[in-house]
Amino acid sequence: MRNGFKIFDADRHVIEPLSLWADYLPSKFRAWAPKWQDWPTGNESMTERLQRLGTQALLPTPPVPAVKGTPLYRGMPEPAYIELGAQALLRGAELSASASAAGQLANMDRLGIDVGILLPTYASYLVHDDDISAPLSRAYAKAYNRWLFDLRRANPERLLAASVLSCHDPEQMVFDLREALAQDPVAVVLRPNPIQGRTLADPDYQRFWQACQFHDLPVLLHEGTHANLTTAGVDRYATRFGQHACSHPLEAMLALLSLIEGGVLSQNPDLRVAVLEAGCGWLPYWLWRLDELEYRKLHNEVTACVKKPPSTYFREQCWIAFEPGEALFESVIEHIGSDRFLLGTDFPHLDHDSDPITLLLETGNLASDAIRRLCWENAANLFKIRSRVQSCDSRS
């Protein structure tokens, strides 16, 4: 609890120890367990490094996680990786803490977070790789889910799980979902990107969406830059600066459009979807554009899949995580309504501050009722965890 408000962190991460893959992958896949490797620079001299990198040459390039010599992060420029490495040195304690239940709980206690949903870091890149086989992708997902289940045994009421599923073989997704249910997830987490050439609206996924609806399990969409997938901005920008600026919000916008235009939401009216780590300032304009410039003028073109204004689908079936401190947030809430927003810290990733909750609770002019919804009630409604709510109430 923080400043009298219960806090539900809908977007916090583990940074998985690479050793987990050797421990949890089936033996036939262990050759594909990621390992740390040095950044490939060859036999470059310091003079050559200085000529190439300037003053950044004086800082070390951190080792990279890689599978059989191929780095997990595709298209990551070395200058950006050096800069991230320097930032990581300043927040090393947080990065280490994210790999264990004790570290997660200690950080949550320090920030006043009552409940958090744990999302992957490396697993998101390993599972969602267009160049690997479906069996390997599924093996990565299952290994991660089993490891996370074991981590959460320390306090499953506060450390909640979003299961990772492979999208490589849509025919297997329903089976994998049922198997994952044994690990007590409160959601499934997918990437918003096209995978193996399929958008989220591909008909091959329909049985999966129906299964999520049947099991009352919401779907979280969470992007991550430098995956080996089709990603907005990669074809235009070589820098992490450009790619990271584009990937999260633009992929979120396109995924939301796919779910609406492709009929996923209309065909599965009880399906719940949340968009994470993409901000929300774009949302009013995007819904306005879909309503006024597309649906009002072109609804006959999509009448089989879009049966009401797109904004209605969002307000009935979707949630979105906001960035504490983002511009015009109070105006966005006024336009959309405060019941569709989630708080996420993105702990411990370096593109967010160590304590973003302060920006929400100690700045701005939001009323207490709105803050209560943003910090707790909206997430409790999305994930339908009233029994867990009571457990946290008694703990508080």
N, C-alpha and C positions, 0 to 999 in steps of 0.2 A: 504494500500500500504506500502511496506517495501523496503527500499533501491532502490526505483524507480521501483519495480516490484509489480504488482497486485498479491494477494495471494488468492488461492482457497484451502480451507482446506477440503479435501475429506473424512476425517475420524476424526470427533470429536463427543463426546458423551454427552448425558444428563445422569445425575444420578437421576432417577425418585423418587420423594417423594412417600413413600409407601401409603400415603393417597390417591393418585390418584386412586388406585384400588377400594377402597370403593366408590369413587365418580363416576367412569366411568364404572365399571362392571355392567351388568344387575343384578337385585336383586337376582335372583336365583343362581348366582355364587359368591355373596359377601362373603360367608363363606370361599372361597378360596383366599381371598385377603391376601397378605403376611403381616406379622407383624414382628417387632423386638422381638427377644428373646435372653436370655442369653445363652452363650456357655454352653452346658451341661457338667458340672463337678461334679454333685452330691454334696455330703457333704465333699468334699476333704479338708483336713487340709492344712495349709501353708507348713508344713513339707513334706507332700505327694506331694504337687505341686512343691516344690523345688527339690525333688527327681526325679520327672518326667520331669521337664522342665529346670532345672538348673537355670542360672541367668535370663532367660526369665520369670521365675515365678514371678519376681518382677514387671513386666509390666502387665497391665490389658488385658484380652482377650475381644475385643470389642463384642457388641451384633451382632447377625447375622440375616439377613432377612430369614424368614421361612414361610412355608405354612402348617398350621395345625401341627406344631411341627417339620416338616422336613426342614432342612436348604436348601436354594437355591444352595449353593456351595457344591457339593458332593465330598467327598474325600479331602476336604481342611484340611491339618494338622494344629493343633492348633499352633505349633511354627511359621508356616508361617503366620497365621492369626494375631498373636501377632505382628510380624514384619511389616505386612502391616498396622496394626493399628497405630504403632509408626510413620510410614511414613505419614499416613493420618493426624496425628496431625500437621505435618510440612506444609501440603498443604491443610489445612482445608478450607481456603478461596476459593481456586479453586474448590474444591469438592462442596461446597455450591453454588458457582456461576453457576455451570453447570445445576442446577435445574430450572433456570428461564431465560426468554429472556433477561432481563436486565443484568444478570450476564454473559450470553454468549456474548452479544454484547460488554460489557465492556472489557472482556478478548480479544475478537477479535480486538477491537480498540487498546488495549495495545500492541498486537503482530503484528499489521498491517495487519490483515486478513480481506479481503473484503467480502468473501462469505464462508459459511461453511455448510456442510451437517451434520445434526444431526442424530446420531445413538443411539440405546438403550443400556442400561446396564442391569438392572434387567429384563426388558421385554424379552431379548434374552434368559434368563434362564427359565422364566416362560412359554413362548410360546413353546420353544423347549425342552420338557421334555417327555421322552419316556414312563413315567408311568402315564401320565394323559390322559383323554379322548379327542377326537377331538373337541367336543363342547366347553370344557373348554379352550383348546389351542387356538381356534379361538376367544373365548371371550376375552382372555388376549390380543391377537393381536389387535383386534378392539378397545378395551379400550385404549391401548397405542396410537394407531394412532389418535384417537379422541383427547386425551390429548395433543399430540404433535401439532396437528393442532391448538388447542387453544393457546398453548404457542407461536407459530410462528406468531400469529396475530400481534404482536408488530412490526415485520419487516420481512415479508415473502420473500422480495427480497434478504435479506442477510442470513436469517436462512432457509435453504432448508431442505426438509424432504425425508428420505428413509422409505417407509412403511414397517412394519413388517408383514409377512404373515405366517400363520400356514401351515405346510406341513403334518399334521396328516391325513387329508382327501383330497387327490389329486383332487377328483371330485369337491370339493368346492373351489379350489384355483382360478379358473377363475372368479367365482362369487365374491370372496373376493377381487380379484384384481380390478375388476370393481368398487366395493364399495369404495375401498381405493382411487381410482382416484379422488373422490370428495374432498379429502383432499390435492390435489395439490402436490403429491410427484414428485420428479425428478428421483426416482429409487425405487427398491424393495431390501430389505436386507434379505438374508437367511444365515443359517449356512452351512458350507461345509460338515459337518458330515453326515453319514447315519442317517436317522430319521425313526422310526418305521420300521426298516429293509430295507429302500429304499435308494439307493444312488441317486445322482442327475441325473443319466442316466436312472433311472427306467422308463419304458414305461408309467407308470401311470401319470408321470409329463408332457407328451408331449403336452397336450392341454394348460397347463400353460406356457410352453416355447413359444408356438405359440402365446398366448395372449400377452406376454411381447413383442414379436417381432411386433405384430399388433399394439400395443399401443405405440411402440417406447420407451419402458421403460427399461433402463439397469438394470441388476441384480448385486448387490454387495454381495460378499461372505466374511463373517467376523466371525472368530472363537472366542471362549472365553473358557478359561480353567475351569474345574470343573463343566461342565454341566452334566445333567443326560442323557448322550448320549454316543454312541460308539465314542471313541476318541483315536487317536494315542498316545501311551505311557502309558495310564492308566493301561494296563495289565502288565507293566514292572516296573513302578516307583511309590512309595508311597509318595514321596515328591512333593511339588509344584515346587521345583527347576527342577525336572525331567519332570513332567507333562507339566509345562508351556513352557519348552524348546522345547518339541515335538509338542504340540497341534497346534500352529498357522502355522508353516511352513509345517509340514507333512500333516496336513489336507488340506492345500492349494494345495500342490502337488498332493494329491490323488484326490481332487475335479477337478482340471484341467485335470487330466488324465481321469476321468469319463466323463467329458463334451466332450472330444475328442474321446476316445475309444468307448463311448456309442452312438456316433452319434448326440449328442445334437447340437453341433455347425454346423455340416455338414447339418443337417436337417432343421436348422433355421439360414440361412446364414446372416440375418440382426440382429440377436440377439447380444447384447453387454453385456460383463461380465467383472467385475473388482474384483480383489482379493486384500483384504485390510489387513493390519497389519500382514503380514507374511514375510516382507522383500522381497528382490529380488535377493540376491546373488546366490540362488539356481537355478534361472530361466535358465541361459544359459546352465548349465549342464543338467538340466531336459529336456529341449527342444532338446539338442544334443542327449541325450540318447534315447528319443522317436523317433527322426528322424533316427539316425544312427544304433542303436542296435535293435530297434523294427520295425519301419516302413520299413526300407530298406531291412530287412531280413524276415519280417513276414507280409507284407502288404496284402498278399492274404487271410490271416486269418480274417482280419477285413475290407475287401474291401467294404462291404455294408455300413459301418459307417465312415470309414476313407479313404477319397478319395484323399488326398494330404498330404504332410508331416505335422506332428503335429505343427511344428513351424509356418507354414503358417496360420493355424487357429488362433494361438495366435496373430500373427502380424496383422491379418485382423479383429479380433473380440474381443480381450481381452486387458485389461489394468491391471496394477499392482501398488500398492503403495510401495514406497521405504521407508527405514528408514534413515532419515538424519544422516550421520555419519557412515553408515555401510561400512564394509570393501569392497574395490574393486568396489565401486559403479560406478566410472567413467569408469571402464573397462566393467562393465555390460551394461552401456549406449552405449558404443562404439560398443558392440556386437549386442545389440538388436535394438538400435536406440532410440532417446530421446523422441519420440512421443507417447510412450506407458506407461509412468510412471506418477504416481499421488503423490501429497504431502498430507500427513495426519499427524496431530499432536497427535492424540489419546487423546486430552484434555478430561477430567482431570485425566485420569487413571494413576495410580502410577507407572506402568512399563515403562513410558516414561517421559522425562524431561519436565519441564514447558515451555521451549522455544526451541524446536528442530529446528525451522526455522533458527536460528543463525548458526547451523552447516552447512546448505546448502548455505546460502548467504555469510558467512564470512570465509569459509574454502574451500579448493579445487581449481581446475583450470578449472571449467566449463565456457564455453563461455556464454555471455549474452543471445544469442538466445536460448541456451539449458535451461538456468535457467528460461527464460520466458515461455517455453513450460512446464517445470516441475511444475512451480508455478501456472500457470493459463490456458494456451491454451489447454493442454491435457484434463483437467477436463471439460473445456467449450465444447470441441468437444465430449467427452464421453456423457455428460448430455444434449448436444444440447440446451444450455441456452443463445443463442445470445441476446434475448430480455433482459434477466437479466444482461448480460454483459453491454449492453448499459446503463441500470439503474445505475450500479455501476460506469461506466465511468463518468456519469454526477455527481454522488455523490463525486467522487474523484476530 
